């Protein structure tokens, strides 16, 4: 992810710069050579864990 000054849209926690309570994720965070179905599943799982942790939800 790029810093806002370099044209980035989200920070390392996927929060949109300048907008409260909005996260964005898609396959653009993965290198193109790694943009596969399995990578999409891993990205989705990682984001789910991040959001759950922020909400105080324990995931087994």
Helices and strands as residue ranges (DSSP letters): G 4-6, G 27-29, G 32-34, H 37-55
